[in-house]
Amino acid sequence: MNSLRFLLFPVAWLYGWIIRFRHWLFDVGILKTHAFPMPVIGVGNLCLGGTGKTPFVEYLIRHFANEHRLAVLSRGYGRKSKGFLYANQFSSHEDIGDEPMQYLRKFEGKIKVAVDEDRVEGVRSLMDDDPQLELVLLDDAFQHRYIKPGLSILLTDIHKLYMEDYLLPTGSLRDVVAQAKRADIILVTKTNKVLSPITRRRVKGVLKPSAHQSLYFSYLDYGEPISFPEKTDVSVFKKARIIIMFSGIANSYPYQEYLRDLCTELIVLDYPDHHKYNRKELQHIRRVYEDTFGLNKIIVTTEKDAMRLVKSEYLSELNELPLFYVPVQMKLHGLDETNLINQLTKYVKSNRRNS
């Protein structure tokens, strides 16, 4: 730890005891946990973000939406609305948040997407509205102990494993590492596409999963670039030598590495996680593009940032510029995918709802 982290350690120690006391209240039954008579899969992490929850929720949707009546329930981080709300074609990120907006745009018509800061009431609303509902995916719900998923999946970034991190504000953990024991599945994310047995053994040795926990490994796979708000030919992206990247996500380093391999110069403009861009910021991005010397230059953002911009009143500031985002999918290594899907399928089939 550097000196600043060392100075913040007493704050992290106090925060840790507050978190442990809260968990104790749930463990002894003073605070009540609710379970439901249907398959509910919770996806979350122990840190502030950036572990790949959104790509993994999309991974689950792709595998289950064609065979099961499925809903995704999210808190809707950063939204201005309150209470239970369904996402629809008229929703914006200010209504439902950027992750639900992304789920909606990618899978509209195949799934239901809803938001509610009270996950218990959210699941109840989903079940009451749709007696045929077969599966609920809880997005970022590991710390929401008022609800007990039938299956809990914990994600951790291979470059920042929770066992090698510290509590806020010393590190990025928002929960104590002992709570990892509640997970049924631990998924290590953002590995290299080629994963060595040595790396597997090292990570397993660090995380020390319990006997009841399955450990799987995944990586990110980037798709074809998409231009917005105007249609720019994909060939412009592929010919780019200079990329100006702006993003407001927790950990953009894998995206930066991907883009750096595609160009000779990468200019990075970083903003806070879930950032809402104003007119001046988009004007600044335009100026950076115009002031950057060279041919074959483009602007690239992340898919999650694009969801925040697509209905923004300020997006016109970037009109006529070659602006792209690259969709990303999560994939698992080798038998990990087969074993994970088998485990999830078995859980869903054996916990079918009695309607």
C-alpha positions in Angstrom: 0.0 0.0 0.0 1.2 3.5 -0.7 1.3 6.2 2.1 -2.1 7.6 1.3 -3.7 4.1 1.5 -1.9 3.5 4.8 -3.3 6.8 6.2 -6.8 5.7 5.2 -6.5 2.3 6.9 -8.4 3.3 10.1 -11.3 4.4 8.0 -11.3 1.1 6.1 -11.1 -0.8 9.5 -14.1 1.1 10.8 -16.0 0.5 7.5 -15.2 -3.2 7.7 -16.7 -3.5 11.2 -19.9 -1.7 10.1 -20.2 -4.1 7.2 -19.6 -7.1 9.4 -22.2 -6.0 11.9 -24.7 -5.6 9.1 -24.0 -9.1 7.9 -24.3 -10.4 11.5 -27.8 -8.9 11.7 -28.8 -11.0 8.6 -27.0 -14.1 9.8 -28.8 -14.2 13.2 -32.2 -13.3 11.6 -32.7 -9.8 13.0 -32.8 -8.5 9.5 -34.8 -10.8 7.3 -33.8 -12.5 4.1 -36.5 -13.4 1.5 -36.4 -16.4 -0.9 -38.8 -17.1 -3.8 -40.4 -20.3 -5.1 -38.8 -20.0 -8.5 -35.3 -19.8 -10.0 -33.5 -16.6 -9.1 -29.9 -16.1 -10.1 -27.9 -13.3 -8.5 -24.8 -11.8 -10.1 -22.5 -9.5 -8.3 -19.0 -8.7 -6.9 -17.3 -7.5 -3.8 -15.7 -4.4 -5.3 -17.1 -1.2 -6.6 -17.4 -2.4 -10.2 -15.5 -3.2 -13.4 -15.6 -7.0 -13.1 -17.7 -7.6 -16.1 -21.2 -8.0 -14.6 -23.0 -6.6 -17.6 -21.3 -8.9 -20.2 -22.0 -11.8 -17.9 -25.7 -11.0 -17.5 -25.9 -10.8 -21.3 -24.2 -14.2 -21.5 -26.9 -15.6 -19.3 -29.6 -14.0 -21.3 -28.2 -15.5 -24.6 -28.2 -19.0 -23.1 -31.6 -18.9 -21.4 -33.9 -16.4 -23.2 -34.8 -18.7 -26.1 -36.0 -21.5 -23.8 -37.2 -19.7 -20.7 -39.5 -16.8 -19.9 -36.9 -14.5 -18.4 -36.7 -11.1 -16.6 -33.7 -9.1 -15.6 -34.1 -7.0 -12.4 -31.6 -4.2 -11.7 -31.4 -1.4 -9.2 -31.0 1.0 -12.1 -27.9 2.9 -10.8 -28.0 6.6 -11.5 -31.6 6.8 -12.6 -33.9 9.7 -11.7 -37.0 7.5 -11.3 -38.0 5.7 -8.1 -39.7 2.4 -7.3 -40.6 -0.5 -9.7 -40.4 0.4 -13.4 -40.4 -1.7 -16.6 -38.0 -0.7 -19.3 -39.6 0.0 -22.7 -38.8 1.5 -26.1 -39.3 5.0 -24.7 -37.0 4.6 -21.7 -33.8 6.5 -21.4 -30.8 5.9 -19.1 -32.2 8.6 -16.8 -35.3 6.5 -16.4 -33.8 3.0 -15.9 -29.9 3.4 -15.8 -27.3 2.5 -18.4 -27.1 -1.3 -17.9 -30.8 -1.9 -18.1 -30.9 0.3 -21.2 -28.2 -1.9 -22.7 -30.1 -5.1 -22.0 -33.3 -3.6 -23.4 -31.7 -2.5 -26.7 -29.9 -5.8 -27.2 -32.7 -8.2 -26.3 -36.0 -6.2 -26.7 -38.9 -8.6 -27.3 -37.0 -11.6 -25.8 -36.9 -10.6 -22.2 -38.4 -8.3 -19.6 -36.2 -5.7 -18.0 -37.2 -3.9 -14.8 -35.7 -1.7 -12.2 -36.4 -1.4 -8.5 -34.1 -0.4 -5.6 -36.0 -2.8 -3.4 -35.2 -6.2 -5.0 -37.6 -8.1 -2.9 -40.6 -6.0 -4.1 -39.1 -6.0 -7.6 -39.2 -9.8 -7.8 -42.7 -9.9 -6.3 -43.9 -7.4 -8.9 -42.4 -9.5 -11.7 -44.1 -12.7 -10.4 -47.4 -11.0 -9.9 -47.4 -9.4 -13.3 -46.4 -12.6 -15.1 -47.5 -16.0 -13.7 -45.6 -17.7 -16.5 -42.2 -16.2 -15.5 -39.6 -18.9 -15.3 -36.3 -17.2 -14.3 -35.2 -13.9 -12.8 -31.6 -12.6 -13.1 -30.6 -10.1 -10.4 -28.0 -7.6 -11.7 -25.4 -6.5 -9.1 -27.2 -8.0 -6.1 -24.5 -9.6 -4.0 -24.7 -7.0 -1.2 -28.5 -6.9 -1.3 -29.1 -9.5 1.4 -32.8 -8.8 1.9 -33.2 -11.2 -1.0 -31.6 -14.7 -1.2 -31.0 -15.9 -4.7 -31.4 -19.6 -5.3 -28.0 -19.4 -7.0 -25.4 -16.8 -6.3 -22.5 -15.9 -8.7 -19.6 -13.8 -7.7 -17.3 -12.2 -10.2 -13.7 -11.1 -9.7 -11.3 -9.5 -12.1 -8.1 -11.6 -12.6 -6.0 -8.5 -12.4 -7.6 -7.5 -9.1 -8.7 -10.6 -7.3 -10.8 -9.8 -4.2 -8.3 -11.7 -2.0 -5.6 -9.3 -3.1 -7.7 -6.1 -2.6 -8.6 -3.9 0.4 -11.7 -2.4 1.8 -12.7 1.1 0.9 -11.3 3.7 1.0 -7.9 1.9 1.2 -8.8 -0.3 -1.8 -11.9 -0.9 -4.0 -13.7 -3.5 -1.9 -17.2 -2.5 -0.8 -17.7 -5.8 1.1 -15.5 -8.0 3.3 -13.8 -11.0 1.5 -15.3 -13.4 4.0 -18.7 -12.9 2.3 -17.3 -14.7 -0.8 -18.4 -17.8 1.0 -22.0 -17.1 0.1 -21.3 -17.6 -3.6 -22.2 -20.8 -5.2 -20.1 -20.0 -8.3 -16.9 -17.8 -8.5 -16.2 -16.5 -12.0 -12.8 -15.1 -12.7 -13.1 -12.5 -15.5 -10.9 -10.7 -18.0 -8.3 -13.4 -18.4 -6.2 -13.8 -21.5 -7.9 -15.7 -24.4 -5.2 -18.4 -23.8 -5.3 -19.4 -20.2 -2.4 -21.5 -18.9 -2.8 -24.3 -16.3 -0.3 -22.5 -14.1 -2.5 -19.4 -14.0 -5.5 -21.5 -13.1 -3.6 -23.1 -10.2 -2.3 -19.7 -9.0 -5.7 -18.1 -9.0 -7.3 -21.1 -7.3 -4.6 -20.9 -4.7 -5.3 -17.3 -4.0 -9.1 -17.5 -3.9 -9.2 -20.8 -2.1 -12.8 -21.7 -3.1 -14.8 -23.8 -0.6 -15.9 -27.4 -1.4 -19.4 -26.2 -2.4 -18.1 -23.5 -4.8 -17.5 -23.9 -8.5 -14.6 -21.9 -10.0 -14.7 -20.9 -13.7 -12.6 -18.6 -15.9 -13.8 -16.2 -18.7 -12.5 -13.6 -21.2 -13.8 -10.8 -23.2 -14.4 -11.1 -27.0 -15.0 -7.9 -29.0 -17.5 -7.8 -31.9 -17.9 -5.7 -35.0 -17.8 -1.9 -34.4 -21.1 0.0 -34.5 -21.2 3.7 -35.5 -23.6 6.3 -34.0 -25.4 8.7 -34.1 -24.8 8.7 -37.8 -23.9 5.7 -40.0 -20.2 5.7 -40.8 -18.8 2.9 -42.8 -17.0 0.2 -40.7 -14.0 0.5 -43.1 -13.2 3.9 -41.5 -12.8 2.1 -38.2 -10.6 -0.6 -39.6 -8.3 2.0 -41.4 -7.9 4.1 -38.3 -4.4 4.9 -37.2 -5.4 7.3 -34.4 -8.1 6.5 -31.9 -9.5 8.9 -29.4 -11.2 6.9 -26.7 -13.5 8.3 -24.1 -15.2 6.2 -21.4 -17.1 6.4 -18.1 -16.8 2.9 -16.8 -15.0 1.5 -13.7 -12.2 -0.3 -15.4 -11.5 0.5 -19.1 -8.0 -1.1 -19.3 -9.0 -4.2 -21.3 -10.8 -2.0 -23.8 -7.7 0.2 -24.0 -5.5 -2.8 -24.6 -7.9 -4.0 -27.4 -7.9 -0.6 -29.1 -4.2 0.0 -28.7 -3.5 -3.1 -30.8 -5.6 -1.6 -33.6 -3.8 1.8 -34.0 -0.5 3.6 -33.8 -1.7 6.2 -31.3 -4.4 5.9 -28.6 -5.6 9.0 -26.8 -7.6 8.2 -23.7 -10.2 10.5 -22.1 -11.3 9.0 -18.8 -14.5 9.9 -16.9 -16.0 8.5 -13.6 -18.1 5.3 -13.7 -21.7 5.8 -14.9 -20.7 9.4 -16.0 -23.5 11.5 -17.6 -21.9 13.7 -20.3 -22.8 17.4 -20.5 -22.5 19.7 -23.5 -19.1 21.1 -22.6 -17.6 17.6 -22.2 -18.8 16.5 -25.6 -17.6 19.8 -27.1 -14.2 19.0 -25.5 -14.1 15.6 -27.1 -14.9 17.2 -30.4 -12.0 19.7 -30.0 -9.6 16.9 -29.1 -10.6 15.1 -32.3 -10.2 18.3 -34.4 -6.9 19.3 -32.8 -5.3 15.9 -33.2 -3.0 16.0 -36.1 -3.1 13.1 -38.6 -5.2 11.2 -41.0 -7.4 8.2 -40.4 -8.5 9.2 -36.9 -11.7 8.1 -35.2 -13.5 8.5 -31.8 -14.4 5.3 -29.9 -16.4 4.9 -26.7 -17.8 1.9 -24.8 -21.2 0.3 -25.4 -22.3 1.3 -21.9 -21.3 4.9 -22.6 -23.2 4.8 -25.9 -26.4 3.8 -23.9 -26.0 7.0 -21.9 -25.5 9.1 -25.0 -28.0 7.6 -27.5 -30.9 9.7 -26.2 -28.8 12.6 -24.9 -29.8 16.1 -26.0 -26.1 16.9 -26.4 -25.2 14.1 -28.7 -25.5 16.4 -31.7 -22.2 17.9 -30.6 -20.5 14.9 -32.1 -22.5 14.9 -35.3 -20.6 14.2 -38.6 -17.7 12.7 -36.6 -16.6 9.0 -37.0 -17.9 7.8 -33.6 -18.0 4.1 -32.8 -18.5 1.7 -30.0 -17.5 -2.0 -30.0 -19.9 -4.5 -28.5 -18.3 -7.0 -26.1 -19.3 -10.5 -25.1 -18.1 -12.7 -22.3 -16.8 -16.2 -23.2 -15.6 -19.0 -21.0 -12.6 -21.3 -21.4 -13.0 -24.8 -22.7 -14.9 -27.1 -20.4 -15.7 -24.2 -18.1 -18.6 -23.1 -20.4 -20.0 -26.7 -20.6 -19.8 -27.2 -16.9 -21.3 -23.7 -16.0 -24.2 -24.1 -18.4 -24.9 -27.6 -17.1 -24.8 -26.4 -13.5 -27.1 -23.4 -14.3 -29.5 -25.5 -16.4 -29.8 -28.2 -13.6 -30.6 -25.4 -11.1 -33.3 -23.8 -13.2 -35.0 -27.1 -14.1 -35.0 -28.4 -10.5 -36.5 -25.2 -9.1 -39.3 -24.5 -11.6 -42.0 -22.2 -10.4 -45.3 -23.8 -9.3 -47.8 -21.5 -11.0 
